[in-house]
Amino acid sequence: MGMEESKLYMELLKNVEKNKYKLIQELIERAEKESKINPAFVPFYPADCFVKVSNLMLKEAKDKE
């Protein structure tokens, strides 16, 4: 791998990490909002929370299309 390819690869890794952080923050904010609106929405496990919120966001995205 050349020097230029190495730089491109490092930039890609930085962007992936930044996007993961943004996604997690968005999921947490959405979960907090949903739990205030619907008390039955609050899941017991954090993993359940991410699954429920992810599915909700995917459903909304499909509905927009």
CHARMM-style PDB file with segment names, atoms N, HN, CA, C and O in Angstrom:
ATOM      1  N   MET     1       0.859  -1.167   0.000  1.00  0.00      PROA
ATOM      2  CA  MET     1       0.000   0.000   0.000  1.00  0.00      PROA
ATOM      3  C   MET     1       0.909   1.235   0.000  1.00  0.00      PROA
ATOM      4  O   MET     1       1.810   1.356   0.830  1.00  0.00      PROA
ATOM      5  N   GLY     2       0.659   2.144  -0.942  1.00  0.00      PROA
ATOM      6  HN  GLY     2      -0.073   2.045  -1.616  1.00  0.00      PROA
ATOM      7  CA  GLY     2       1.457   3.347  -1.045  1.00  0.00      PROA
ATOM      8  C   GLY     2       1.065   4.379  -0.007  1.00  0.00      PROA
ATOM      9  O   GLY     2       0.078   4.213   0.709  1.00  0.00      PROA
ATOM     10  N   MET     3       1.833   5.430   0.067  1.00  0.00      PROA
ATOM     11  HN  MET     3       2.635   5.565  -0.516  1.00  0.00      PROA
ATOM     12  CA  MET     3       1.596   6.488   1.058  1.00  0.00      PROA
ATOM     13  C   MET     3       0.239   7.157   0.833  1.00  0.00      PROA
ATOM     14  O   MET     3      -0.494   7.412   1.789  1.00  0.00      PROA
ATOM     15  N   GLU     4      -0.097   7.441  -0.433  1.00  0.00      PROA
ATOM     16  HN  GLU     4       0.498   7.234  -1.209  1.00  0.00      PROA
ATOM     17  CA  GLU     4      -1.374   8.093  -0.740  1.00  0.00      PROA
ATOM     18  C   GLU     4      -2.550   7.182  -0.382  1.00  0.00      PROA
ATOM     19  O   GLU     4      -3.553   7.648   0.159  1.00  0.00      PROA
ATOM     20  N   GLU     5      -2.432   5.894  -0.679  1.00  0.00      PROA
ATOM     21  HN  GLU     5      -1.617   5.515  -1.118  1.00  0.00      PROA
ATOM     22  CA  GLU     5      -3.490   4.933  -0.338  1.00  0.00      PROA
ATOM     23  C   GLU     5      -3.651   4.822   1.173  1.00  0.00      PROA
ATOM     24  O   GLU     5      -4.763   4.691   1.685  1.00  0.00      PROA
ATOM     25  N   SER     6      -2.541   4.875   1.868  1.00  0.00      PROA
ATOM     26  HN  SER     6      -1.638   4.981   1.452  1.00  0.00      PROA
ATOM     27  CA  SER     6      -2.578   4.802   3.322  1.00  0.00      PROA
ATOM     28  C   SER     6      -3.319   6.001   3.905  1.00  0.00      PROA
ATOM     29  O   SER     6      -4.107   5.850   4.838  1.00  0.00      PROA
ATOM     30  N   LYS     7      -3.071   7.188   3.362  1.00  0.00      PROA
ATOM     31  HN  LYS     7      -2.431   7.311   2.604  1.00  0.00      PROA
ATOM     32  CA  LYS     7      -3.765   8.388   3.830  1.00  0.00      PROA
ATOM     33  C   LYS     7      -5.263   8.287   3.573  1.00  0.00      PROA
ATOM     34  O   LYS     7      -6.070   8.644   4.431  1.00  0.00      PROA
ATOM     35  N   LEU     8      -5.635   7.797   2.386  1.00  0.00      PROA
ATOM     36  HN  LEU     8      -4.979   7.507   1.689  1.00  0.00      PROA
ATOM     37  CA  LEU     8      -7.052   7.643   2.053  1.00  0.00      PROA
ATOM     38  C   LEU     8      -7.723   6.647   3.001  1.00  0.00      PROA
ATOM     39  O   LEU     8      -8.849   6.865   3.449  1.00  0.00      PROA
ATOM     40  N   TYR     9      -7.026   5.564   3.296  1.00  0.00      PROA
ATOM     41  HN  TYR     9      -6.112   5.387   2.932  1.00  0.00      PROA
ATOM     42  CA  TYR     9      -7.557   4.549   4.194  1.00  0.00      PROA
ATOM     43  C   TYR     9      -7.771   5.119   5.598  1.00  0.00      PROA
ATOM     44  O   TYR     9      -8.791   4.844   6.230  1.00  0.00      PROA
ATOM     45  N   MET    10      -6.828   5.901   6.080  1.00  0.00      PROA
ATOM     46  HN  MET    10      -6.000   6.125   5.567  1.00  0.00      PROA
ATOM     47  CA  MET    10      -6.955   6.502   7.412  1.00  0.00      PROA
ATOM     48  C   MET    10      -8.126   7.483   7.450  1.00  0.00      PROA
ATOM     49  O   MET    10      -8.849   7.536   8.445  1.00  0.00      PROA
ATOM     50  N   GLU    11      -8.325   8.254   6.392  1.00  0.00      PROA
ATOM     51  HN  GLU    11      -7.738   8.211   5.584  1.00  0.00      PROA
ATOM     52  CA  GLU    11      -9.462   9.182   6.332  1.00  0.00      PROA
ATOM     53  C   GLU    11     -10.779   8.418   6.341  1.00  0.00      PROA
ATOM     54  O   GLU    11     -11.735   8.827   6.999  1.00  0.00      PROA
ATOM     55  N   LEU    12     -10.829   7.312   5.613  1.00  0.00      PROA
ATOM     56  HN  LEU    12     -10.052   6.979   5.078  1.00  0.00      PROA
ATOM     57  CA  LEU    12     -12.034   6.478   5.587  1.00  0.00      PROA
ATOM     58  C   LEU    12     -12.340   5.952   6.988  1.00  0.00      PROA
ATOM     59  O   LEU    12     -13.491   5.992   7.423  1.00  0.00      PROA
ATOM     60  N   LEU    13     -11.329   5.462   7.695  1.00  0.00      PROA
ATOM     61  HN  LEU    13     -10.394   5.429   7.341  1.00  0.00      PROA
ATOM     62  CA  LEU    13     -11.540   4.961   9.054  1.00  0.00      PROA
ATOM     63  C   LEU    13     -12.054   6.051   9.986  1.00  0.00      PROA
ATOM     64  O   LEU    13     -12.936   5.801  10.809  1.00  0.00      PROA
ATOM     65  N   LYS    14     -11.509   7.254   9.862  1.00  0.00      PROA
ATOM     66  HN  LYS    14     -10.793   7.457   9.194  1.00  0.00      PROA
ATOM     67  CA  LYS    14     -11.965   8.367  10.704  1.00  0.00      PROA
ATOM     68  C   LYS    14     -13.432   8.678  10.436  1.00  0.00      PROA
ATOM     69  O   LYS    14     -14.200   8.909  11.370  1.00  0.00      PROA
ATOM     70  N   ASN    15     -13.826   8.686   9.156  1.00  0.00      PROA
ATOM     71  HN  ASN    15     -13.202   8.498   8.397  1.00  0.00      PROA
ATOM     72  CA  ASN    15     -15.214   8.974   8.804  1.00  0.00      PROA
ATOM     73  C   ASN    15     -16.155   7.889   9.294  1.00  0.00      PROA
ATOM     74  O   ASN    15     -17.262   8.185   9.744  1.00  0.00      PROA
ATOM     75  N   VAL    16     -15.729   6.637   9.214  1.00  0.00      PROA
ATOM     76  HN  VAL    16     -14.829   6.397   8.849  1.00  0.00      PROA
ATOM     77  CA  VAL    16     -16.558   5.531   9.704  1.00  0.00      PROA
ATOM     78  C   VAL    16     -16.794   5.688  11.202  1.00  0.00      PROA
ATOM     79  O   VAL    16     -17.923   5.531  11.667  1.00  0.00      PROA
ATOM     80  N   GLU    17     -15.745   5.996  11.962  1.00  0.00      PROA
ATOM     81  HN  GLU    17     -14.828   6.124  11.584  1.00  0.00      PROA
ATOM     82  CA  GLU    17     -15.888   6.172  13.412  1.00  0.00      PROA
ATOM     83  C   GLU    17     -16.807   7.348  13.728  1.00  0.00      PROA
ATOM     84  O   GLU    17     -17.646   7.260  14.625  1.00  0.00      PROA
ATOM     85  N   LYS    18     -16.651   8.442  12.998  1.00  0.00      PROA
ATOM     86  HN  LYS    18     -15.970   8.514  12.270  1.00  0.00      PROA
ATOM     87  CA  LYS    18     -17.481   9.627  13.222  1.00  0.00      PROA
ATOM     88  C   LYS    18     -18.950   9.301  12.936  1.00  0.00      PROA
ATOM     89  O   LYS    18     -19.832   9.723  13.683  1.00  0.00      PROA
ATOM     90  N   ASN    19     -19.218   8.551  11.857  1.00  0.00      PROA
ATOM     91  HN  ASN    19     -18.501   8.208  11.250  1.00  0.00      PROA
ATOM     92  CA  ASN    19     -20.590   8.202  11.504  1.00  0.00      PROA
ATOM     93  C   ASN    19     -21.201   7.234  12.504  1.00  0.00      PROA
ATOM     94  O   ASN    19     -22.396   7.314  12.788  1.00  0.00      PROA
ATOM     95  N   LYS    20     -20.394   6.317  13.043  1.00  0.00      PROA
ATOM     96  HN  LYS    20     -19.423   6.252  12.812  1.00  0.00      PROA
ATOM     97  CA  LYS    20     -20.905   5.406  14.070  1.00  0.00      PROA
ATOM     98  C   LYS    20     -21.337   6.202  15.297  1.00  0.00      PROA
ATOM     99  O   LYS    20     -22.392   5.943  15.876  1.00  0.00      PROA
ATOM    100  N   TYR    21     -20.519   7.166  15.686  1.00  0.00      PROA
ATOM    101  HN  TYR    21     -19.662   7.377  15.215  1.00  0.00      PROA
ATOM    102  CA  TYR    21     -20.833   7.989  16.851  1.00  0.00      PROA
ATOM    103  C   TYR    21     -22.126   8.768  16.615  1.00  0.00      PROA
ATOM    104  O   TYR    21     -22.978   8.842  17.501  1.00  0.00      PROA
ATOM    105  N   LYS    22     -22.273   9.348  15.423  1.00  0.00      PROA
ATOM    106  HN  LYS    22     -21.581   9.288  14.704  1.00  0.00      PROA
ATOM    107  CA  LYS    22     -23.488  10.104  15.101  1.00  0.00      PROA
ATOM    108  C   LYS    22     -24.712   9.205  15.143  1.00  0.00      PROA
ATOM    109  O   LYS    22     -25.757   9.607  15.655  1.00  0.00      PROA
ATOM    110  N   LEU    23     -24.597   7.991  14.612  1.00  0.00      PROA
ATOM    111  HN  LEU    23     -23.748   7.664  14.196  1.00  0.00      PROA
ATOM    112  CA  LEU    23     -25.717   7.064  14.603  1.00  0.00      PROA
ATOM    113  C   LEU    23     -26.115   6.671  16.018  1.00  0.00      PROA
ATOM    114  O   LEU    23     -27.302   6.645  16.344  1.00  0.00      PROA
ATOM    115  N   ILE    24     -25.140   6.367  16.854  1.00  0.00      PROA
ATOM    116  HN  ILE    24     -24.176   6.388  16.589  1.00  0.00      PROA
ATOM    117  CA  ILE    24     -25.439   5.984  18.237  1.00  0.00      PROA
ATOM    118  C   ILE    24     -26.106   7.141  18.975  1.00  0.00      PROA
ATOM    119  O   ILE    24     -27.068   6.932  19.713  1.00  0.00      PROA
ATOM    120  N   GLN    25     -25.603   8.359  18.780  1.00  0.00      PROA
ATOM    121  HN  GLN    25     -24.821   8.529  18.180  1.00  0.00      PROA
ATOM    122  CA  GLN    25     -26.207   9.523  19.426  1.00  0.00      PROA
ATOM    123  C   GLN    25     -27.652   9.704  18.971  1.00  0.00      PROA
ATOM    124  O   GLN    25     -28.530  10.001  19.781  1.00  0.00      PROA
ATOM    125  N   GLU    26     -27.896   9.525  17.677  1.00  0.00      PROA
ATOM    126  HN  GLU    26     -27.182   9.284  17.019  1.00  0.00      PROA
ATOM    127  CA  GLU    26     -29.246   9.675  17.155  1.00  0.00      PROA
ATOM    128  C   GLU    26     -30.180   8.610  17.723  1.00  0.00      PROA
ATOM    129  O   GLU    26     -31.329   8.899  18.059  1.00  0.00      PROA
ATOM    130  N   LEU    27     -29.683   7.379  17.830  1.00  0.00      PROA
ATOM    131  HN  LEU    27     -28.750   7.144  17.557  1.00  0.00      PROA
ATOM    132  CA  LEU    27     -30.490   6.305  18.411  1.00  0.00      PROA
ATOM    133  C   LEU    27     -30.836   6.590  19.870  1.00  0.00      PROA
ATOM    134  O   LEU    27     -31.970   6.371  20.298  1.00  0.00      PROA
ATOM    135  N   ILE    28     -29.862   7.075  20.629  1.00  0.00      PROA
ATOM    136  HN  ILE    28     -28.941   7.252  20.282  1.00  0.00      PROA
ATOM    137  CA  ILE    28     -30.106   7.387  22.048  1.00  0.00      PROA
ATOM    138  C   ILE    28     -31.122   8.513  22.185  1.00  0.00      PROA
ATOM    139  O   ILE    28     -32.049   8.419  22.989  1.00  0.00      PROA
ATOM    140  N   GLU    29     -30.953   9.575  21.405  1.00  0.00      PROA
ATOM    141  HN  GLU    29     -30.200   9.651  20.752  1.00  0.00      PROA
ATOM    142  CA  GLU    29     -31.892  10.702  21.471  1.00  0.00      PROA
ATOM    143  C   GLU    29     -33.298  10.260  21.090  1.00  0.00      PROA
ATOM    144  O   GLU    29     -34.276  10.669  21.714  1.00  0.00      PROA
ATOM    145  N   ARG    30     -33.393   9.427  20.068  1.00  0.00      PROA
ATOM    146  HN  ARG    30     -32.598   9.094  19.561  1.00  0.00      PROA
ATOM    147  CA  ARG    30     -34.708   8.952  19.625  1.00  0.00      PROA
ATOM    148  C   ARG    30     -35.349   8.060  20.685  1.00  0.00      PROA
ATOM    149  O   ARG    30     -36.554   8.140  20.921  1.00  0.00      PROA
ATOM    150  N   ALA    31     -34.548   7.216  21.320  1.00  0.00      PROA
ATOM    151  HN  ALA    31     -33.569   7.151  21.129  1.00  0.00      PROA
ATOM    152  CA  ALA    31     -35.071   6.335  22.371  1.00  0.00      PROA
ATOM    153  C   ALA    31     -35.596   7.155  23.547  1.00  0.00      PROA
ATOM    154  O   ALA    31     -36.643   6.838  24.111  1.00  0.00      PROA
ATOM    155  N   GLU    32     -34.874   8.199  23.913  1.00  0.00      PROA
ATOM    156  HN  GLU    32     -34.023   8.456  23.455  1.00  0.00      PROA
ATOM    157  CA  GLU    32     -35.333   9.062  25.001  1.00  0.00      PROA
ATOM    158  C   GLU    32     -36.658   9.715  24.647  1.00  0.00      PROA
ATOM    159  O   GLU    32     -37.558   9.789  25.483  1.00  0.00      PROA
ATOM    160  N   LYS    33     -36.784  10.189  23.415  1.00  0.00      PROA
ATOM    161  HN  LYS    33     -36.053  10.129  22.735  1.00  0.00      PROA
ATOM    162  CA  LYS    33     -38.020  10.842  22.981  1.00  0.00      PROA
ATOM    163  C   LYS    33     -39.182   9.850  22.953  1.00  0.00      PROA
ATOM    164  O   LYS    33     -40.278  10.159  23.420  1.00  0.00      PROA
ATOM    165  N   GLU    34     -38.942   8.666  22.406  1.00  0.00      PROA
ATOM    166  HN  GLU    34     -38.052   8.415  22.026  1.00  0.00      PROA
ATOM    167  CA  GLU    34     -40.006   7.659  22.327  1.00  0.00      PROA
ATOM    168  C   GLU    34     -40.449   7.208  23.716  1.00  0.00      PROA
ATOM    169  O   GLU    34     -41.637   6.969  23.934  1.00  0.00      PROA
ATOM    170  N   SER    35     -39.514   7.088  24.657  1.00  0.00      PROA
ATOM    171  HN  SER    35     -38.549   7.282  24.479  1.00  0.00      PROA
ATOM    172  CA  SER    35     -39.876   6.638  25.999  1.00  0.00      PROA
ATOM    173  C   SER    35     -40.710   7.682  26.735  1.00  0.00      PROA
ATOM    174  O   SER    35     -41.517   7.332  27.597  1.00  0.00      PROA
ATOM    175  N   LYS    36     -40.524   8.961  26.404  1.00  0.00      PROA
ATOM    176  HN  LYS    36     -39.869   9.245  25.704  1.00  0.00      PROA
ATOM    177  CA  LYS    36     -41.349  10.009  27.007  1.00  0.00      PROA
ATOM    178  C   LYS    36     -42.746  10.011  26.414  1.00  0.00      PROA
ATOM    179  O   LYS    36     -43.725  10.259  27.119  1.00  0.00      PROA
ATOM    180  N   ILE    37     -42.840   9.736  25.119  1.00  0.00      PROA
ATOM    181  HN  ILE    37     -42.045   9.535  24.547  1.00  0.00      PROA
ATOM    182  CA  ILE    37     -44.134   9.722  24.430  1.00  0.00      PROA
ATOM    183  C   ILE    37     -44.932   8.476  24.798  1.00  0.00      PROA
ATOM    184  O   ILE    37     -46.134   8.548  25.054  1.00  0.00      PROA
ATOM    185  N   ASN    38     -44.250   7.337  24.820  1.00  0.00      PROA
ATOM    186  HN  ASN    38     -43.274   7.279  24.612  1.00  0.00      PROA
ATOM    187  CA  ASN    38     -44.923   6.066  25.040  1.00  0.00      PROA
ATOM    188  C   ASN    38     -44.197   5.284  26.142  1.00  0.00      PROA
ATOM    189  O   ASN    38     -43.173   4.659  25.866  1.00  0.00      PROA
ATOM    190  N   PRO    39     -44.697   5.303  27.370  1.00  0.00      PROA
ATOM    191  CA  PRO    39     -44.030   4.601  28.471  1.00  0.00      PROA
ATOM    192  C   PRO    39     -43.875   3.092  28.236  1.00  0.00      PROA
ATOM    193  O   PRO    39     -42.970   2.473  28.795  1.00  0.00      PROA
ATOM    194  N   ALA    40     -44.736   2.503  27.425  1.00  0.00      PROA
ATOM    195  HN  ALA    40     -45.471   3.005  26.970  1.00  0.00      PROA
ATOM    196  CA  ALA    40     -44.634   1.075  27.130  1.00  0.00      PROA
ATOM    197  C   ALA    40     -43.459   0.781  26.203  1.00  0.00      PROA
ATOM    198  O   ALA    40     -43.069  -0.375  26.041  1.00  0.00      PROA
ATOM    199  N   PHE    41     -42.902   1.811  25.604  1.00  0.00      PROA
ATOM    200  HN  PHE    41     -43.219   2.750  25.736  1.00  0.00      PROA
ATOM    201  CA  PHE    41     -41.797   1.638  24.671  1.00  0.00      PROA
ATOM    202  C   PHE    41     -40.490   1.286  25.370  1.00  0.00      PROA
ATOM    203  O   PHE    41     -39.613   0.680  24.755  1.00  0.00      PROA
ATOM    204  N   VAL    42     -40.339   1.651  26.638  1.00  0.00      PROA
ATOM    205  HN  VAL    42     -41.052   2.143  27.138  1.00  0.00      PROA
ATOM    206  CA  VAL    42     -39.069   1.487  27.345  1.00  0.00      PROA
ATOM    207  C   VAL    42     -38.703   0.003  27.418  1.00  0.00      PROA
ATOM    208  O   VAL    42     -39.401  -0.784  28.056  1.00  0.00      PROA
ATOM    209  N   PRO    43     -37.601  -0.371  26.758  1.00  0.00      PROA
ATOM    210  CA  PRO    43     -37.167  -1.775  26.797  1.00  0.00      PROA
ATOM    211  C   PRO    43     -36.342  -2.068  28.042  1.00  0.00      PROA
ATOM    212  O   PRO    43     -35.830  -1.154  28.689  1.00  0.00      PROA
ATOM    213  N   PHE    44     -36.220  -3.336  28.367  1.00  0.00      PROA
ATOM    214  HN  PHE    44     -36.636  -4.078  27.841  1.00  0.00      PROA
ATOM    215  CA  PHE    44     -35.494  -3.740  29.564  1.00  0.00      PROA
ATOM    216  C   PHE    44     -33.988  -3.735  29.330  1.00  0.00      PROA
ATOM    217  O   PHE    44     -33.222  -3.315  30.198  1.00  0.00      PROA
ATOM    218  N   TYR    45     -33.563  -4.204  28.154  1.00  0.00      PROA
ATOM    219  HN  TYR    45     -34.185  -4.545  27.449  1.00  0.00      PROA
ATOM    220  CA  TYR    45     -32.135  -4.299  27.842  1.00  0.00      PROA
ATOM    221  C   TYR    45     -31.729  -3.212  26.849  1.00  0.00      PROA
ATOM    222  O   TYR    45     -32.525  -2.855  25.981  1.00  0.00      PROA
ATOM    223  N   PRO    46     -30.512  -2.677  26.952  1.00  0.00      PROA
ATOM    224  CA  PRO    46     -30.051  -1.668  25.988  1.00  0.00      PROA
ATOM    225  C   PRO    46     -30.083  -2.176  24.547  1.00  0.00      PROA
ATOM    226  O   PRO    46     -30.413  -1.425  23.629  1.00  0.00      PROA
ATOM    227  N   ALA    47     -29.742  -3.444  24.351  1.00  0.00      PROA
ATOM    228  HN  ALA    47     -29.474  -4.053  25.096  1.00  0.00      PROA
ATOM    229  CA  ALA    47     -29.760  -3.992  22.992  1.00  0.00      PROA
ATOM    230  C   ALA    47     -31.175  -3.956  22.422  1.00  0.00      PROA
ATOM    231  O   ALA    47     -31.357  -3.669  21.238  1.00  0.00      PROA
ATOM    232  N   ASP    48     -32.175  -4.243  23.247  1.00  0.00      PROA
ATOM    233  HN  ASP    48     -32.027  -4.476  24.209  1.00  0.00      PROA
ATOM    234  CA  ASP    48     -33.568  -4.170  22.804  1.00  0.00      PROA
ATOM    235  C   ASP    48     -33.924  -2.751  22.398  1.00  0.00      PROA
ATOM    236  O   ASP    48     -34.651  -2.531  21.429  1.00  0.00      PROA
ATOM    237  N   CYS    49     -33.415  -1.814  23.132  1.00  0.00      PROA
ATOM    238  HN  CYS    49     -32.825  -1.992  23.919  1.00  0.00      PROA
ATOM    239  CA  CYS    49     -33.675  -0.407  22.845  1.00  0.00      PROA
ATOM    240  C   CYS    49     -33.163  -0.063  21.454  1.00  0.00      PROA
ATOM    241  O   CYS    49     -33.887   0.531  20.655  1.00  0.00      PROA
ATOM    242  N   PHE    50     -31.920  -0.430  21.159  1.00  0.00      PROA
ATOM    243  HN  PHE    50     -31.331  -0.913  21.808  1.00  0.00      PROA
ATOM    244  CA  PHE    50     -31.347  -0.115  19.851  1.00  0.00      PROA
ATOM    245  C   PHE    50     -32.105  -0.821  18.730  1.00  0.00      PROA
ATOM    246  O   PHE    50     -32.304  -0.250  17.658  1.00  0.00      PROA
ATOM    247  N   VAL    51     -32.525  -2.048  18.973  1.00  0.00      PROA
ATOM    248  HN  VAL    51     -32.364  -2.512  19.844  1.00  0.00      PROA
ATOM    249  CA  VAL    51     -33.280  -2.786  17.955  1.00  0.00      PROA
ATOM    250  C   VAL    51     -34.626  -2.115  17.709  1.00  0.00      PROA
ATOM    251  O   VAL    51     -35.015  -1.909  16.559  1.00  0.00      PROA
ATOM    252  N   LYS    52     -35.341  -1.771  18.784  1.00  0.00      PROA
ATOM    253  HN  LYS    52     -35.025  -1.939  19.717  1.00  0.00      PROA
ATOM    254  CA  LYS    52     -36.650  -1.134  18.630  1.00  0.00      PROA
ATOM    255  C   LYS    52     -36.545   0.213  17.922  1.00  0.00      PROA
ATOM    256  O   LYS    52     -37.324   0.502  17.014  1.00  0.00      PROA
ATOM    257  N   VAL    53     -35.590   1.030  18.334  1.00  0.00      PROA
ATOM    258  HN  VAL    53     -34.957   0.795  19.072  1.00  0.00      PROA
ATOM    259  CA  VAL    53     -35.442   2.353  17.731  1.00  0.00      PROA
ATOM    260  C   VAL    53     -34.974   2.226  16.279  1.00  0.00      PROA
ATOM    261  O   VAL    53     -35.456   2.948  15.406  1.00  0.00      PROA
ATOM    262  N   SER    54     -34.045   1.318  16.023  1.00  0.00      PROA
ATOM    263  HN  SER    54     -33.654   0.731  16.733  1.00  0.00      PROA
ATOM    264  CA  SER    54     -33.572   1.114  14.648  1.00  0.00      PROA
ATOM    265  C   SER    54     -34.717   0.686  13.744  1.00  0.00      PROA
ATOM    266  O   SER    54     -34.867   1.202  12.637  1.00  0.00      PROA
ATOM    267  N   ASN    55     -35.525  -0.259  14.216  1.00  0.00      PROA
ATOM    268  HN  ASN    55     -35.404  -0.678  15.115  1.00  0.00      PROA
ATOM    269  CA  ASN    55     -36.662  -0.716  13.419  1.00  0.00      PROA
ATOM    270  C   ASN    55     -37.667   0.408  13.184  1.00  0.00      PROA
ATOM    271  O   ASN    55     -38.223   0.527  12.092  1.00  0.00      PROA
ATOM    272  N   LEU    56     -37.896   1.218  14.189  1.00  0.00      PROA
ATOM    273  HN  LEU    56     -37.445   1.121  15.076  1.00  0.00      PROA
ATOM    274  CA  LEU    56     -38.810   2.344  14.059  1.00  0.00      PROA
ATOM    275  C   LEU    56     -38.293   3.339  13.024  1.00  0.00      PROA
ATOM    276  O   LEU    56     -39.054   3.820  12.185  1.00  0.00      PROA
ATOM    277  N   MET    57     -37.004   3.646  13.085  1.00  0.00      PROA
ATOM    278  HN  MET    57     -36.385   3.255  13.766  1.00  0.00      PROA
ATOM    279  CA  MET    57     -36.417   4.594  12.139  1.00  0.00      PROA
ATOM    280  C   MET    57     -36.418   4.032  10.716  1.00  0.00      PROA
ATOM    281  O   MET    57     -36.662   4.769   9.761  1.00  0.00      PROA
ATOM    282  N   LEU    58     -36.146   2.733  10.568  1.00  0.00      PROA
ATOM    283  HN  LEU    58     -35.947   2.135  11.344  1.00  0.00      PROA
ATOM    284  CA  LEU    58     -36.184   2.114   9.239  1.00  0.00      PROA
ATOM    285  C   LEU    58     -37.597   2.135   8.669  1.00  0.00      PROA
ATOM    286  O   LEU    58     -37.791   2.391   7.481  1.00  0.00      PROA
ATOM    287  N   LYS    59     -38.585   1.863   9.526  1.00  0.00      PROA
ATOM    288  HN  LYS    59     -38.428   1.654  10.492  1.00  0.00      PROA
ATOM    289  CA  LYS    59     -39.983   1.884   9.076  1.00  0.00      PROA
ATOM    290  C   LYS    59     -40.370   3.280   8.608  1.00  0.00      PROA
ATOM    291  O   LYS    59     -41.027   3.430   7.578  1.00  0.00      PROA
ATOM    292  N   GLU    60     -39.969   4.298   9.356  1.00  0.00      PROA
ATOM    293  HN  GLU    60     -39.435   4.175  10.193  1.00  0.00      PROA
ATOM    294  CA  GLU    60     -40.268   5.682   8.961  1.00  0.00      PROA
ATOM    295  C   GLU    60     -39.591   6.041   7.650  1.00  0.00      PROA
ATOM    296  O   GLU    60     -40.175   6.734   6.816  1.00  0.00      PROA
ATOM    297  N   ALA    61     -38.363   5.574   7.462  1.00  0.00      PROA
ATOM    298  HN  ALA    61     -37.889   5.012   8.139  1.00  0.00      PROA
ATOM    299  CA  ALA    61     -37.643   5.857   6.207  1.00  0.00      PROA
ATOM    300  C   ALA    61     -38.336   5.191   5.026  1.00  0.00      PROA
ATOM    301  O   ALA    61     -38.431   5.777   3.948  1.00  0.00      PROA
ATOM    302  N   LYS    62     -38.825   3.952   5.227  1.00  0.00      PROA
ATOM    303  HN  LYS    62     -38.748   3.475   6.103  1.00  0.00      PROA
ATOM    304  CA  LYS    62     -39.533   3.251   4.144  1.00  0.00      PROA
ATOM    305  C   LYS    62     -40.858   3.948   3.848  1.00  0.00      PROA
ATOM    306  O   LYS    62     -41.261   4.055   2.690  1.00  0.00      PROA
ATOM    307  N   ASP    63     -41.530   4.421   4.890  1.00  0.00      PROA
ATOM    308  HN  ASP    63     -41.203   4.335   5.831  1.00  0.00      PROA
ATOM    309  CA  ASP    63     -42.806   5.113   4.698  1.00  0.00      PROA
ATOM    310  C   ASP    63     -42.617   6.413   3.908  1.00  0.00      PROA
ATOM    311  O   ASP    63     -43.498   6.802   3.142  1.00  0.00      PROA
ATOM    312  N   LYS    64     -41.484   7.078   4.088  1.00  0.00      PROA
ATOM    313  HN  LYS    64     -40.768   6.762   4.711  1.00  0.00      PROA
ATOM    314  CA  LYS    64     -41.207   8.316   3.361  1.00  0.00      PROA
ATOM    315  C   LYS    64     -40.995   8.065   1.883  1.00  0.00      PROA
ATOM    316  O   LYS    64     -41.307   8.914   1.049  1.00  0.00      PROA
ATOM    317  N   GLU    65     -40.454   6.877   1.556  1.00  0.00      PROA
ATOM    318  HN  GLU    65     -40.201   6.187   2.234  1.00  0.00      PROA
ATOM    319  CA  GLU    65     -40.196   6.541   0.154  1.00  0.00      PROA
ATOM    320  C   GLU    65     -41.484   6.274  -0.545  1.00  0.00      PROA
ATOM    321  OT1 GLU    65     -41.488   5.972  -1.738  1.00  0.00      PROA
TER     322      GLU     65
END
